Amino acid sequence: MNATLAISRVLGLEKKNRKQIPIQIEKEYDEIILNNHLERSDIVNLSLQRFVNCNGIPVALIAACPGGMEIKALSKSDVINISLGELFKEKGYCH
């Protein structure tokens, strides 16, 4: 993936080539988007590209739980919410 694909398209340097997909955004993240007058699809694309460029494509979440290790497959919504959370945390919008 080109490191600046989403940025180039948000800036209008390239034509946007978006596909609508059903996702569910955490209420708190959607409130940040609305309160800061951000464009939903732009911020989702930017955060997702940034997250994937830094971490690769996440397919599962592995967590230590009281009963042992737990592996959970990630949905599209999960991946987008993780990427939004990372971006908003870094920018100081949430803890």
N, C-alpha and C positions, 0 to 999 in steps of 0.2 A: 504494500500500500504506500502510495506517495505520501511523504511526511506532511505535505501542505495541501492535499486534495480538498478537505473540508474548508480550510481557510481560503483557498483560491475560489471556491464556489460561493462562499459567504460574501466575499469581496466583489463578486461579479466578474472575476478574471476568466472563469470558465462557466459554462452553462450548468446549472444544477441538474443532476440526474438522479432524482430521488424516487424511491418506491415507498408507498404507504404500507406500513405494517402495524398491526394492533399491538400496542404495548401498554403497560400500566406503570405509571411513574408514582413513586412514593409521594404522599400528600405534602410532606414537608419540602421536598425538592420542587414540586410544582408551585408551592407558595413562594419559594425563593425566585423562581423563574418569573412568576407574575409580579411580585413586589419590586423586582428590579427591571421590569419592562424588557425582558429578554425574549427573543423569538424561540419558541419551543424546539422546532426542528433544527435550527442552527446550533443551539447550545447542546442538544443531544448529539448531533453529528460531531461537533468539535470535541466534546468530552469523550465520546467513544473513540474517535481517532487518536486522541492524546493518550488515552488509557491503553489502547491496543499497541500503539507505537512503543510505549514504555514497558508493557507487561506481556505482550503477546495476546492471543485470543484465549480468554478464560473459558473453559468448558465445564469445570467442576469446582466446587468449594469443598475444601478438606478442613475439618475443624476437630479439635480435641474436645470431646464432651465427657460428662461424668461416666457414661457407659463405655467409653472408648472412642476411637476415631470414627468420624462420620463423614461420608462422602455424599454430596448432593449435586446432581446435575443442574446446571444453570440454564434458565430460559433466556430468551431475548430480553425480556423485561428485567431479569436479575442482572444481566451484564450491563444494561444501560443504567440501572439504578446504582450499581457499584461504581461505574465510571462517573456519573453525576456526583455521587457522594465524595469521591476522591477530589474532583475538581472544586466543588464547593468548600470542602474542608481546607484545601490548600489556599483558596482565595479568601478564607475567613468568614464565609457565609454560615457555616455550621461547625460543630465540634466533633 
